[in-house]
Amino acid sequence: MTGRIALQVNAAIGVLATAVAAAAMWLVLTRPAEIVASVSAREYGPMAAAIGHQLLVWTRALLDPL
């Protein structure tokens, strides 16, 4: 693996991690009761599904004008 490819993979992982963190914070701000209940019950599946759904909504909003 060359240095250029390694940097591109690192950048892609960074962008993905930033998007997931932003979606998690968005959910904490918009639906705090659901997130607190999910985390306190140690059921992370609903939170992961909500993050995935939010990322899908954002992706559709970005790609809609195209």
N, CA, C and O atoms as a MOPAC input file, in Angstrom:
PM7 MOZYME 1SCF
protein

 N      0.85400 1    -1.16900 1     0.00000 1
 C      0.00000 1     0.00000 1     0.00000 1
 C      0.90100 1     1.23300 1     0.00000 1
 O      1.78500 1     1.38000 1     0.84400 1
 N      0.66100 1     2.08700 1    -0.93900 1
 C      1.47400 1     3.29600 1    -1.02100 1
 C      1.00100 1     4.32500 1    -0.01000 1
 O     -0.07200 1     4.20300 1     0.58100 1
 N      1.82300 1     5.33000 1     0.16900 1
 C      1.47800 1     6.38600 1     1.11700 1
 C      0.23500 1     7.14800 1     0.70500 1
 O     -0.55600 1     7.56200 1     1.55300 1
 N      0.06100 1     7.33500 1    -0.59600 1
 C     -1.10100 1     8.08400 1    -1.08400 1
 C     -2.40200 1     7.33800 1    -0.79400 1
 O     -3.38500 1     7.93700 1    -0.35700 1
 N     -2.40100 1     6.04300 1    -1.03700 1
 C     -3.60300 1     5.24900 1    -0.77400 1
 C     -3.89800 1     5.21500 1     0.71700 1
 O     -5.05500 1     5.30000 1     1.13100 1
 N     -2.85200 1     5.09200 1     1.51900 1
 C     -3.04700 1     5.07900 1     2.96800 1
 C     -3.65700 1     6.38700 1     3.45100 1
 O     -4.52100 1     6.37900 1     4.32800 1
 N     -3.22400 1     7.49900 1     2.89400 1
 C     -3.79500 1     8.79300 1     3.27600 1
 C     -5.24900 1     8.91300 1     2.84200 1
 O     -6.06600 1     9.47700 1     3.57100 1
 N     -5.58200 1     8.39200 1     1.66700 1
 C     -6.96100 1     8.44600 1     1.19600 1
 C     -7.87700 1     7.58600 1     2.06400 1
 O     -8.99600 1     7.99100 1     2.37700 1
 N     -7.40900 1     6.41200 1     2.45000 1
 C     -8.20000 1     5.54900 1     3.32900 1
 C     -8.37800 1     6.21500 1     4.68600 1
 O     -9.46600 1     6.18900 1     5.26100 1
 N     -7.30900 1     6.80900 1     5.19400 1
 C     -7.37900 1     7.50600 1     6.47500 1
 C     -8.36200 1     8.67300 1     6.41000 1
 O     -9.12300 1     8.89200 1     7.35200 1
 N     -8.35400 1     9.41300 1     5.31800 1
 C     -9.28100 1    10.53400 1     5.16300 1
 C    -10.72600 1    10.04500 1     5.08500 1
 O    -11.61700 1    10.65800 1     5.67400 1
 N    -10.96500 1     8.95700 1     4.37100 1
 C    -12.32300 1     8.41300 1     4.26300 1
 C    -12.83100 1     7.94300 1     5.62300 1
 O    -13.99100 1     8.17100 1     5.96500 1
 N    -11.98100 1     7.29800 1     6.38800 1
 C    -12.37300 1     6.85300 1     7.72800 1
 C    -12.65400 1     8.05400 1     8.62100 1
 O    -13.58900 1     8.03100 1     9.42200 1
 N    -11.85100 1     9.09900 1     8.48600 1
 C    -12.07100 1    10.31200 1     9.27600 1
 C    -13.38800 1    10.98800 1     8.95100 1
 O    -14.09400 1    11.43700 1     9.85400 1
 N    -13.72300 1    11.06700 1     7.68500 1
 C    -14.98700 1    11.68100 1     7.27500 1
 C    -16.16400 1    10.85000 1     7.78100 1
 O    -17.15200 1    11.40500 1     8.26300 1
 N    -16.06700 1     9.54400 1     7.67500 1
 C    -17.13700 1     8.66900 1     8.15600 1
 C    -17.30600 1     8.78900 1     9.67100 1
 O    -18.43100 1     8.85600 1    10.16700 1
 N    -16.20400 1     8.81500 1    10.39600 1
 C    -16.28100 1     8.94700 1    11.85700 1
 C    -16.87900 1    10.28900 1    12.26000 1
 O    -17.64000 1    10.36500 1    13.22400 1
 N    -16.54000 1    11.33900 1    11.53200 1
 C    -17.09900 1    12.65800 1    11.81500 1
 C    -18.60000 1    12.68200 1    11.55600 1
 O    -19.35400 1    13.27500 1    12.32700 1
 N    -19.03600 1    12.04500 1    10.47900 1
 C    -20.46500 1    12.00300 1    10.16600 1
 C    -21.24000 1    11.21400 1    11.22100 1
 O    -22.33300 1    11.61900 1    11.61600 1
 N    -20.69000 1    10.10600 1    11.67300 1
 C    -21.36400 1     9.30600 1    12.70600 1
 C    -21.43500 1    10.08700 1    14.01300 1
 O    -22.46100 1    10.06400 1    14.69300 1
 N    -20.35500 1    10.77600 1    14.36800 1
 C    -20.36000 1    11.58000 1    15.59900 1
 C    -21.36800 1    12.72100 1    15.49900 1
 O    -22.06200 1    13.02200 1    16.47000 1
 N    -21.45100 1    13.35300 1    14.33400 1
 C    -22.41400 1    14.43700 1    14.14900 1
 C    -23.84500 1    13.91600 1    14.25500 1
 O    -24.70100 1    14.56700 1    14.85400 1
 N    -24.10300 1    12.75200 1    13.68100 1
 C    -25.44600 1    12.17000 1    13.77100 1
 C    -25.79000 1    11.80900 1    15.21100 1
 O    -26.92400 1    12.00300 1    15.64800 1
 N    -24.82100 1    11.28900 1    15.94300 1
 C    -25.07000 1    10.95100 1    17.34800 1
 C    -25.38700 1    12.20300 1    18.15800 1
 O    -26.30700 1    12.19100 1    18.97700 1
 N    -24.64900 1    13.26700 1    17.94500 1
 C    -24.91200 1    14.51200 1    18.67300 1
 C    -26.25400 1    15.10600 1    18.25900 1
 O    -26.97000 1    15.65500 1    19.09700 1
 N    -26.60000 1    15.00300 1    16.98800 1
 C    -27.89400 1    15.49600 1    16.51500 1
 C    -29.03200 1    14.76700 1    17.23100 1
 O    -30.01200 1    15.38500 1    17.64500 1
 N    -28.89200 1    13.45700 1    17.37000 1
 C    -29.92200 1    12.68500 1    18.06500 1
 C    -29.97900 1    13.03600 1    19.54500 1
 O    -31.06600 1    13.08700 1    20.12100 1
 N    -28.84100 1    13.27600 1    20.16500 1
 C    -28.82500 1    13.66300 1    21.57900 1
 C    -29.54500 1    14.99400 1    21.76500 1
 O    -30.22500 1    15.19600 1    22.77000 1
 N    -29.40000 1    15.89600 1    20.80800 1
 C    -30.03500 1    17.20900 1    20.92300 1
 C    -31.51000 1    17.19000 1    20.54100 1
 O    -32.29700 1    17.95500 1    21.09800 1
 N    -31.90100 1    16.33100 1    19.60200 1
 C    -33.28300 1    16.34700 1    19.12700 1
 C    -34.17300 1    15.31000 1    19.80400 1
 O    -35.37800 1    15.53000 1    19.93000 1
 N    -33.60700 1    14.18500 1    20.24300 1
 C    -34.39400 1    13.13500 1    20.90200 1
 C    -33.65500 1    12.62500 1    22.14100 1
 O    -33.27000 1    11.45700 1    22.20000 1
 N    -33.45700 1    13.49900 1    23.12500 1
 C    -32.63800 1    13.09200 1    24.27300 1
 C    -33.26200 1    11.98200 1    25.11900 1
 O    -32.53900 1    11.12300 1    25.62500 1
 N    -34.57300 1    11.98000 1    25.28400 1
 C    -35.20700 1    10.96900 1    26.13900 1
 C    -35.00700 1     9.56400 1    25.57300 1
 O    -34.72400 1     8.62700 1    26.32000 1
 N    -35.15300 1     9.41800 1    24.26800 1
 C    -34.98200 1     8.10600 1    23.64800 1
 C    -33.54000 1     7.62500 1    23.76100 1
 O    -33.29000 1     6.44700 1    24.01800 1
 N    -32.60100 1     8.53500 1    23.56900 1
 C    -31.18800 1     8.16500 1    23.62700 1
 C    -30.79400 1     7.78600 1    25.04800 1
 O    -30.08300 1     6.80400 1    25.25900 1
 N    -31.25700 1     8.56600 1    26.02200 1
 C    -30.93300 1     8.26100 1    27.42100 1
 C    -31.52300 1     6.91200 1    27.82300 1
 O    -30.85600 1     6.11800 1    28.48500 1
 N    -32.75700 1     6.65200 1    27.43000 1
 C    -33.38600 1     5.37100 1    27.76700 1
 C    -32.64600 1     4.20600 1    27.11300 1
 O    -32.46800 1     3.15500 1    27.72900 1
 N    -32.22200 1     4.39200 1    25.88000 1
 C    -31.50900 1     3.33500 1    25.16900 1
 C    -30.15000 1     3.05400 1    25.79700 1
 O    -29.77500 1     1.89700 1    25.98800 1
 N    -29.42000 1     4.10300 1    26.11500 1
 C    -28.08400 1     3.92400 1    26.68500 1
 C    -28.16400 1     3.38400 1    28.10800 1
 O    -27.36300 1     2.53200 1    28.49100 1
 N    -29.11800 1     3.86900 1    28.89000 1
 C    -29.22500 1     3.39200 1    30.27200 1
 C    -29.63300 1     1.92400 1    30.34100 1
 O    -29.27000 1     1.22000 1    31.28400 1
 N    -30.38700 1     1.46300 1    29.34500 1
 C    -30.77000 1     0.05200 1    29.28700 1
 C    -29.70400 1    -0.79600 1    28.59200 1
 O    -29.85400 1    -2.01000 1    28.45900 1
 N    -28.63900 1    -0.14900 1    28.15700 1
 C    -27.53400 1    -0.80900 1    27.44100 1
 C    -28.01800 1    -1.53100 1    26.19300 1
 O    -27.54200 1    -2.61700 1    25.86100 1
 N    -28.96300 1    -0.91600 1    25.51400 1
 C    -29.46000 1    -1.41200 1    24.23500 1
 C    -29.02500 1    -0.41200 1    23.17000 1
 O    -29.66800 1     0.61800 1    22.96700 1
 N    -27.94000 1    -0.72800 1    22.50600 1
 C    -27.37500 1     0.21400 1    21.54800 1
 C    -27.90600 1     0.01200 1    20.13200 1
 O    -27.61600 1     0.81700 1    19.24700 1
 N    -28.66500 1    -1.03000 1    19.90800 1
 C    -29.23000 1    -1.29200 1    18.59000 1
 C    -30.14800 1    -0.18400 1    18.10400 1
 O    -29.99500 1     0.27400 1    16.97100 1
 N    -31.11200 1     0.27100 1    18.92800 1
 C    -31.97700 1     1.36200 1    18.47700 1
 C    -31.21100 1     2.65800 1    18.19500 1
 O    -31.55000 1     3.39700 1    17.27100 1
 N    -30.18500 1     2.92400 1    18.99100 1
 C    -29.38400 1     4.13000 1    18.76100 1
 C    -28.59500 1     4.00600 1    17.45700 1
 O    -28.50600 1     4.96500 1    16.69100 1
 N    -28.02600 1     2.83000 1    17.20700 1
 C    -27.29400 1     2.61600 1    15.95800 1
 C    -28.23300 1     2.71800 1    14.75700 1
 O    -27.86000 1     3.27300 1    13.72300 1
 N    -29.43800 1     2.18800 1    14.88800 1
 C    -30.41400 1     2.28200 1    13.80100 1
 C    -30.82400 1     3.73000 1    13.56100 1
 O    -30.98000 1     4.15100 1    12.41500 1
 N    -30.99700 1     4.49000 1    14.63500 1
 C    -31.36300 1     5.90100 1    14.49000 1
 C    -30.23300 1     6.69800 1    13.84700 1
 O    -30.48800 1     7.58400 1    13.03200 1
 N    -28.98900 1     6.39100 1    14.20400 1
 C    -27.84500 1     7.07200 1    13.58800 1
 C    -27.78400 1     6.73600 1    12.10500 1
 O    -27.58000 1     7.62200 1    11.27500 1
 N    -27.95700 1     5.46700 1    11.76800 1
 C    -27.96400 1     5.07100 1    10.36100 1
 C    -29.08000 1     5.73900 1     9.58300 1
 O    -28.88100 1     6.17300 1     8.44800 1
 N    -30.24900 1     5.82300 1    10.19000 1
 C    -31.37900 1     6.48600 1     9.53000 1
 C    -31.08100 1     7.96500 1     9.31600 1
 O    -31.36500 1     8.50700 1     8.24800 1
 N    -30.50900 1     8.61800 1    10.32300 1
 C    -30.20000 1    10.04200 1    10.19200 1
 C    -29.15300 1    10.28000 1     9.10700 1
 O    -29.26200 1    11.23900 1     8.34300 1
 N    -28.14500 1     9.42000 1     9.03200 1
 C    -27.14500 1     9.54700 1     7.97100 1
 C    -27.77600 1     9.35600 1     6.59800 1
 O    -27.40000 1    10.03400 1     5.64100 1
 N    -28.73300 1     8.43900 1     6.49500 1
 C    -29.43600 1     8.23100 1     5.23400 1
 C    -30.25200 1     9.46200 1     4.85000 1
 O    -30.27100 1     9.85800 1     3.68500 1
 N    -30.91900 1    10.06300 1     5.82100 1
 C    -31.70500 1    11.27700 1     5.56100 1
 C    -30.79200 1    12.39900 1     5.07900 1
 O    -31.11800 1    13.10200 1     4.12200 1
 N    -29.65500 1    12.56500 1     5.73700 1
 C    -28.71600 1    13.62100 1     5.33300 1
 C    -28.15000 1    13.35600 1     3.93700 1
 O    -27.98700 1    14.28200 1     3.14300 1
 N    -27.85400 1    12.08800 1     3.64300 1
 C    -27.31800 1    11.75200 1     2.32400 1
 C    -28.35000 1    12.03100 1     1.24100 1
 O    -28.01700 1    12.57200 1     0.18700 1
 N    -29.59300 1    11.66500 1     1.49500 1
 C    -30.65400 1    11.95300 1     0.52000 1
 C    -30.83000 1    13.45200 1     0.31800 1
 O    -31.04600 1    13.90700 1    -0.80400 1
 N    -30.73900 1    14.22400 1     1.40700 1
 C    -30.88500 1    15.67600 1     1.29800 1
 C    -29.74700 1    16.28100 1     0.48600 1
 O    -29.95600 1    17.24200 1    -0.25500 1
 N    -28.55400 1    15.73200 1     0.62000 1
 C    -27.42000 1    16.24600 1    -0.14700 1
 C    -27.49400 1    15.85300 1    -1.61600 1
 O    -27.11100 1    16.63100 1    -2.48900 1
 N    -27.98700 1    14.64500 1    -1.89000 1
 C    -28.01800 1    14.15300 1    -3.26300 1
 C    -29.30100 1    14.50300 1    -4.00400 1
 O    -29.37300 1    14.31800 1    -5.21900 1
 N    -30.30600 1    14.99800 1    -3.31100 1
 C    -31.58900 1    15.31600 1    -3.93500 1
 C    -31.46500 1    16.35100 1    -5.05500 1
 O    -32.07400 1    16.16400 1    -6.10800 1
 N    -30.70600 1    17.43100 1    -4.87500 1
 C    -30.61100 1    18.41100 1    -5.96100 1
 C    -29.91400 1    17.88500 1    -7.21500 1
 O    -30.08000 1    18.44500 1    -8.29900 1
 N    -29.14500 1    16.82700 1    -7.07500 1
 C    -28.44500 1    16.29100 1    -8.24000 1
 C    -29.42000 1    15.54300 1    -9.09600 1
 O    -29.04100 1    15.00500 1   -10.13700 1

